[in-house]
């Protein structure tokens, strides 16, 4: 039994981030300013993207992206059900219909289910890179091209992930009118507290999205409070208030510099889990597809409940009693009351996601953990399995 409870997730914040935030506070520039622009430039270089825009969240990024693509009432957008609700919520906010689709055994959406869901009203596809493993972008790009549809990648979990040796969000993976959205929430692989980013190779979309980020105000309106700026600006679109602040960017500048190290630690801890659970038939480890660099924002295990005398909820409580925090990612969107009420979804509609959800537990996996913490998680999982094995 651990002496102290191990939280499901914690950020890794160092003295560099703290000093940069203090510098922002002392500078007097708290909102969007030079540090946001620095982060955008460094993020674009890291990704290999022509454009990178820093925003207030991945939810905001998705909303801005779909707005820039002209999504609105009467349109349909294909979204996997195994995602956080915001992926679908932003479609609803625009008056469109999220067409929720099933996932494969690796918890990622498949090209086959996307294609089966297309109708004459489909206007965009939003694939989600679940847990930090890219979905089959090559096949999804091919079907999108056949149908003339734009792609908005929900890469909330996938900063630094690679498909065919190219980073998610890079120009090398860009399709026509494609946009990639990232999250820098507190427990993501890098953080700005709250925050996110948008990457695209499309100049026109980038310009529109930058306008939408800050009230639709004309280019470089943020400079109006500098010696080089002007008080005058024009509103050219009815934009939103989705800008990142310099305080947030101060964190992000140093988090980005540390990201590859964070990813390597996550991958190393994931290998320790994989090796430890190989002899536990009651526990299925994540499927890793060839040609993809998984960055393990999540480490989801699947319980073989037919081999256990307890269900998923009881397994979670048993781990909690042994000092281990966990989570579940996610409740399938179509099972939430709003989506059942508004769009008529019912249990049984998307059977693979539902079957996986009933067995799913996310284990702690983050760089602030020690190898001893990882060993404690392994011991606790094994202990619960042995105690309740049929």
C-alpha positions as CSV (number, residue, x, y, z in Angstrom):
1,X,0.0,0.0,0.0
2,X,1.3,3.4,-1.0
3,X,1.9,6.0,1.8
4,X,0.5,8.8,-0.4
5,X,-2.2,8.7,-3.0
6,X,-1.0,8.8,-6.6
7,X,-3.1,11.2,-8.6
8,X,-4.3,10.2,-12.1
9,X,-2.4,13.1,-13.7
10,X,-0.1,16.0,-12.8
11,X,1.7,18.6,-15.0
12,X,5.5,18.9,-15.0
13,X,6.3,22.6,-14.3
14,X,9.9,23.7,-13.8
15,X,11.7,26.8,-12.7
16,X,12.0,27.9,-16.4
17,X,8.3,28.2,-16.8
18,X,7.9,30.0,-13.5
19,X,10.5,32.5,-14.4
20,X,9.0,33.2,-17.8
21,X,5.5,33.7,-16.2
22,X,7.0,36.1,-13.7
23,X,8.8,38.0,-16.5
24,X,5.4,38.4,-18.3
25,X,3.8,39.7,-15.1
26,X,6.6,42.2,-14.6
27,X,6.5,43.3,-18.2
28,X,2.9,44.5,-17.9
29,X,2.0,42.5,-21.0
30,X,-0.5,39.9,-19.7
31,X,-2.8,39.2,-22.7
32,X,-1.9,38.3,-26.3
33,X,1.5,39.8,-27.2
34,X,5.1,39.0,-28.1
35,X,5.3,35.7,-26.2
36,X,2.2,34.4,-28.0
37,X,3.8,35.2,-31.3
38,X,7.1,33.6,-30.1
39,X,5.3,30.4,-29.2
40,X,3.4,30.3,-32.5
41,X,6.7,30.6,-34.4
42,X,8.4,27.9,-32.4
43,X,5.4,25.6,-32.6
44,X,5.2,26.0,-36.4
45,X,8.9,25.2,-36.6
46,X,8.5,22.1,-34.3
47,X,5.6,20.8,-36.3
48,X,6.9,21.7,-39.7
49,X,3.7,23.7,-40.3
50,X,3.3,26.8,-42.4
51,X,1.0,28.3,-39.9
52,X,0.4,27.8,-36.2
53,X,-2.1,29.8,-34.2
54,X,-2.2,29.8,-30.4
55,X,-5.7,29.9,-28.9
56,X,-7.5,29.5,-25.6
57,X,-8.3,25.8,-25.8
58,X,-8.6,22.9,-28.2
59,X,-12.4,23.4,-28.0
60,X,-11.9,26.9,-29.3
61,X,-9.5,25.6,-32.0
62,X,-12.1,23.1,-33.3
63,X,-14.9,25.8,-33.2
64,X,-12.7,28.3,-35.1
65,X,-11.7,25.6,-37.7
66,X,-15.2,24.6,-38.5
67,X,-16.4,28.2,-38.6
68,X,-13.6,29.0,-41.1
69,X,-14.7,26.1,-43.2
70,X,-18.2,27.5,-43.3
71,X,-20.0,24.8,-41.3
72,X,-23.5,25.8,-40.4
73,X,-27.2,24.8,-40.2
74,X,-28.2,21.9,-42.3
75,X,-24.6,20.5,-42.5
76,X,-23.4,17.2,-41.1
77,X,-19.9,16.6,-39.6
78,X,-18.6,13.1,-39.0
79,X,-17.2,12.7,-35.4
80,X,-16.2,9.5,-33.6
81,X,-18.2,8.8,-30.5
82,X,-15.1,7.9,-28.5
83,X,-14.0,11.4,-27.7
84,X,-14.5,14.2,-25.2
85,X,-17.8,15.9,-25.7
86,X,-16.3,19.2,-27.0
87,X,-15.5,17.5,-30.3
88,X,-19.2,17.1,-31.0
89,X,-20.4,20.2,-29.0
90,X,-18.7,22.6,-31.3
91,X,-20.6,21.2,-34.3
92,X,-23.8,21.7,-32.4
93,X,-22.8,25.3,-31.5
94,X,-22.6,26.0,-35.3
95,X,-26.1,24.7,-35.9
96,X,-24.9,21.6,-37.7
97,X,-25.4,17.9,-36.9
98,X,-22.6,15.7,-35.5
99,X,-22.9,12.3,-37.1
100,X,-21.4,10.1,-34.4
101,X,-19.6,7.0,-35.6
102,X,-18.1,3.8,-34.1
103,X,-14.4,3.1,-33.5
104,X,-12.1,0.1,-34.0
105,X,-10.5,-2.1,-31.4
106,X,-7.6,0.4,-31.0
107,X,-10.2,3.1,-30.0
108,X,-9.5,5.1,-33.2
109,X,-12.1,5.8,-35.8
110,X,-11.7,3.8,-39.1
111,X,-11.9,5.0,-42.7
112,X,-14.6,2.4,-43.3
113,X,-17.1,3.7,-40.7
114,X,-16.4,7.3,-41.8
115,X,-17.2,6.4,-45.4
116,X,-20.4,4.6,-44.4
117,X,-21.6,7.7,-42.5
118,X,-21.2,10.1,-45.4
119,X,-24.4,11.6,-46.9
120,X,-25.1,14.5,-49.4
121,X,-25.2,16.8,-46.3
122,X,-21.7,15.9,-45.0
123,X,-19.4,18.9,-45.0
124,X,-16.4,17.9,-42.9
125,X,-14.7,14.9,-41.2
126,X,-13.2,15.2,-37.7
127,X,-10.9,12.3,-36.9
128,X,-9.7,12.0,-33.4
129,X,-6.1,10.7,-32.6
130,X,-7.2,8.8,-29.5
131,X,-4.8,8.6,-26.6
132,X,-1.9,10.0,-28.7
133,X,-1.9,7.3,-31.5
134,X,-2.6,8.7,-34.9
135,X,-5.5,7.2,-36.8
136,X,-5.1,6.0,-40.4
137,X,-4.6,9.4,-41.9
138,X,-3.5,8.1,-45.3
139,X,-6.8,6.3,-45.9
140,X,-8.9,9.1,-44.3
141,X,-7.2,11.7,-46.6
142,X,-7.9,9.5,-49.6
143,X,-11.6,9.1,-48.8
144,X,-11.9,12.9,-48.0
145,X,-10.3,13.6,-51.4
146,X,-12.7,11.3,-53.2
147,X,-15.7,13.1,-51.7
148,X,-14.2,16.6,-51.7
149,X,-14.4,17.0,-47.9
150,X,-12.1,19.0,-45.6
151,X,-10.6,17.3,-42.6
152,X,-10.3,18.9,-39.1
153,X,-8.0,16.6,-37.0
154,X,-8.7,16.6,-33.3
155,X,-5.2,16.1,-32.1
156,X,-5.9,17.1,-28.5
157,X,-3.9,14.0,-27.4
158,X,-1.4,14.0,-30.1
159,X,1.1,16.8,-30.0
160,X,4.4,15.3,-31.1
161,X,2.8,12.1,-32.5
162,X,3.9,10.9,-35.9
163,X,2.3,9.1,-38.8
164,X,4.7,7.6,-41.4
165,X,7.6,9.5,-39.7
166,X,5.8,12.9,-40.1
167,X,4.5,14.9,-37.2
168,X,0.7,15.3,-36.8
169,X,0.0,18.9,-37.9
170,X,2.9,19.1,-40.3
171,X,2.6,20.4,-43.8
172,X,3.9,17.0,-45.0
173,X,0.6,15.4,-43.7
174,X,-1.6,18.2,-44.8
175,X,-4.5,17.6,-47.2
176,X,-6.3,20.4,-49.1
177,X,-8.3,22.5,-46.7
178,X,-7.0,20.4,-43.7
179,X,-6.7,21.8,-40.2
180,X,-5.2,20.2,-37.0
181,X,-6.2,21.2,-33.5
182,X,-4.1,20.7,-30.4
183,X,-4.8,20.9,-26.6
184,X,-2.5,22.4,-24.0
185,X,-4.8,21.7,-21.1
186,X,-3.2,21.1,-17.7
187,X,-2.8,17.3,-18.0
188,X,-1.9,17.1,-21.7
189,X,1.6,16.2,-22.9
190,X,2.6,19.8,-22.8
191,X,0.5,22.5,-21.0
192,X,-0.2,26.2,-20.9
193,X,-2.7,25.7,-18.1
194,X,-5.6,26.2,-20.5
195,X,-4.8,26.6,-24.1
196,X,-4.5,25.1,-27.5
197,X,-3.3,25.6,-31.1
198,X,-4.3,25.3,-34.7
199,X,-1.9,24.2,-37.5
200,X,-2.6,24.4,-41.2
201,X,-0.8,24.8,-44.5
202,X,-3.6,26.8,-46.1
203,X,-2.9,30.5,-46.2
204,X,-6.5,31.6,-46.6
205,X,-7.8,29.4,-43.8
206,X,-5.0,30.6,-41.5
207,X,-5.9,34.3,-42.2
208,X,-9.6,33.7,-41.5
209,X,-8.9,31.7,-38.4
210,X,-6.5,34.4,-37.0
211,X,-9.3,36.9,-37.5
212,X,-11.9,34.7,-35.8
213,X,-9.6,34.2,-32.8
214,X,-9.8,37.8,-31.7
215,X,-13.2,39.4,-32.4
216,X,-12.6,39.5,-36.2
217,X,-10.3,42.5,-35.7
218,X,-8.0,43.4,-38.6
219,X,-4.5,41.9,-38.8
220,X,-2.0,42.8,-36.0
221,X,-4.7,44.5,-33.9
222,X,-2.8,43.2,-30.8
223,X,0.0,45.7,-31.5
224,X,-2.3,48.7,-30.9
225,X,-0.9,49.0,-27.4
226,X,2.7,49.1,-28.5
227,X,4.8,52.0,-29.6
228,X,4.7,50.6,-33.1
229,X,1.0,50.1,-33.2
230,X,-2.1,52.2,-34.0
231,X,-5.3,52.7,-32.1
232,X,-7.3,52.1,-35.3
233,X,-8.6,48.7,-36.2
234,X,-11.4,47.3,-38.3
235,X,-13.8,44.4,-37.6
236,X,-13.9,42.3,-40.8
237,X,-15.6,39.2,-39.3
238,X,-17.9,38.5,-36.3
239,X,-15.1,36.8,-34.5
240,X,-14.7,35.2,-31.0
241,X,-12.6,35.8,-27.9
242,X,-10.4,32.8,-28.2
243,X,-6.9,34.2,-28.0
244,X,-4.1,32.8,-25.8
245,X,-2.5,35.1,-23.3
246,X,1.2,35.9,-22.9
247,X,1.0,34.3,-19.4
248,X,-0.1,31.1,-20.9
249,X,2.4,31.3,-23.7
250,X,5.2,31.8,-21.1
251,X,4.4,28.3,-19.9
252,X,4.1,26.9,-23.4
253,X,7.5,28.2,-24.6
254,X,9.4,26.1,-22.1
255,X,6.9,23.2,-22.2
256,X,7.5,22.9,-26.0
257,X,11.2,22.8,-25.5
258,X,10.7,19.9,-23.0
259,X,8.1,18.0,-25.1
260,X,10.3,15.4,-26.7
261,X,11.7,14.5,-23.3
262,X,8.2,14.3,-21.9
263,X,7.2,12.0,-24.8
264,X,10.2,9.7,-24.3
265,X,9.3,9.3,-20.6
266,X,5.7,8.5,-21.4
267,X,6.8,5.9,-24.0
268,X,9.3,4.4,-21.5
269,X,6.7,4.1,-18.8
270,X,4.2,2.6,-21.3
271,X,6.8,-0.1,-22.2
272,X,7.1,-0.9,-18.5
273,X,3.3,-1.3,-18.3
274,X,3.2,-3.4,-21.5
275,X,5.9,-5.8,-20.2
276,X,4.4,-6.1,-16.7
277,X,0.8,-6.9,-17.9
278,X,1.8,-9.4,-20.6
279,X,1.2,-12.3,-18.2
280,X,-2.1,-11.0,-17.0
281,X,-4.8,-12.3,-19.4
282,X,-7.4,-10.2,-17.4
283,X,-5.8,-7.0,-18.7
284,X,-5.4,-6.0,-22.4
285,X,-2.8,-3.3,-23.2
286,X,-3.2,-0.7,-25.9
287,X,-2.9,-1.8,-29.5
288,X,-0.1,0.0,-31.3
289,X,-0.3,0.2,-35.1
290,X,2.7,0.0,-37.3
291,X,4.0,3.2,-38.9
292,X,2.8,5.4,-36.0
293,X,4.7,7.0,-33.1
294,X,2.3,6.8,-30.1
295,X,2.9,9.6,-27.6
296,X,0.8,8.0,-24.8
297,X,-1.3,10.9,-23.6
298,X,-3.4,8.0,-22.3
299,X,-2.5,4.5,-21.3
300,X,-5.9,2.8,-21.4
301,X,-6.3,-0.8,-20.4
302,X,-9.2,-3.1,-21.2
303,X,-10.4,-5.5,-18.6
304,X,-11.4,-9.0,-19.6
305,X,-14.5,-8.9,-17.4
306,X,-15.4,-12.5,-18.1
307,X,-12.3,-13.5,-16.1
308,X,-13.0,-11.3,-13.1
309,X,-15.5,-11.4,-10.3
310,X,-15.9,-7.6,-10.3
311,X,-16.9,-5.0,-12.9
312,X,-15.0,-1.9,-14.1
313,X,-16.4,0.4,-11.4
314,X,-15.3,-1.9,-8.7
315,X,-11.9,-2.4,-10.2
316,X,-11.4,1.4,-10.1
317,X,-12.5,1.5,-6.5
318,X,-10.1,-1.3,-5.6
319,X,-7.2,0.6,-7.2
320,X,-8.3,3.7,-5.3
321,X,-8.2,1.8,-2.1
322,X,-4.6,0.9,-2.9
323,X,-3.7,4.5,-3.5
324,X,-3.9,4.7,-7.3
325,X,-5.9,7.3,-9.1
326,X,-7.5,6.4,-12.5
327,X,-9.9,7.8,-15.0
328,X,-12.1,6.6,-18.0
329,X,-11.7,8.0,-21.5
330,X,-14.4,8.4,-22.5
331,X,-18.1,8.0,-22.0
332,X,-19.1,7.6,-25.7
333,X,-20.7,10.9,-26.8
334,X,-23.9,9.2,-28.1
335,X,-24.6,7.9,-24.6
336,X,-24.8,11.4,-23.1
337,X,-28.4,12.5,-22.4
338,X,-28.2,15.6,-24.6
339,X,-27.2,13.6,-27.7
340,X,-29.8,11.0,-27.0
341,X,-32.5,13.6,-26.6
342,X,-31.5,15.9,-29.4
343,X,-30.4,13.4,-32.1
344,X,-32.1,10.2,-31.1
345,X,-29.0,8.1,-30.3
346,X,-29.6,5.0,-28.2
347,X,-27.5,2.3,-26.5
348,X,-26.6,-0.3,-29.0
349,X,-26.2,2.2,-31.9
350,X,-22.4,2.1,-31.8
351,X,-21.6,-1.4,-30.4
352,X,-17.8,-1.5,-30.6
353,X,-17.4,1.8,-28.7
354,X,-19.9,0.7,-26.1
355,X,-18.3,-2.7,-25.5
356,X,-14.8,-1.0,-25.2
357,X,-16.2,1.7,-22.8
358,X,-17.6,-0.9,-20.4
359,X,-14.1,-2.4,-19.9
360,X,-11.9,0.7,-20.2
361,X,-9.7,2.2,-17.5
362,X,-6.9,4.9,-18.0
363,X,-3.9,4.3,-15.7
364,X,-1.6,7.1,-14.5
365,X,1.1,7.9,-17.0
366,X,3.0,11.2,-16.9
367,X,6.6,12.4,-16.6
368,X,6.2,13.7,-13.0
369,X,5.8,10.0,-12.0
370,X,8.8,8.1,-10.8
371,X,9.7,4.6,-11.8
372,X,8.7,3.6,-8.3
373,X,5.2,5.1,-8.9
374,X,5.0,3.1,-12.1
375,X,5.9,0.0,-10.1
376,X,3.2,0.8,-7.6
377,X,0.6,1.0,-10.3
378,X,1.8,-2.3,-11.8
379,X,1.7,-4.0,-8.3
380,X,-1.8,-2.6,-7.6
381,X,-3.3,-3.8,-10.9
382,X,-1.8,-7.2,-10.4
383,X,-3.0,-7.3,-6.8
384,X,-6.6,-6.5,-7.8
385,X,-6.5,-9.1,-10.6
386,X,-5.2,-11.8,-8.3
387,X,-7.8,-11.0,-5.6
388,X,-10.8,-11.1,-8.0
389,X,-9.6,-13.6,-10.6
390,X,-12.3,-16.2,-11.5
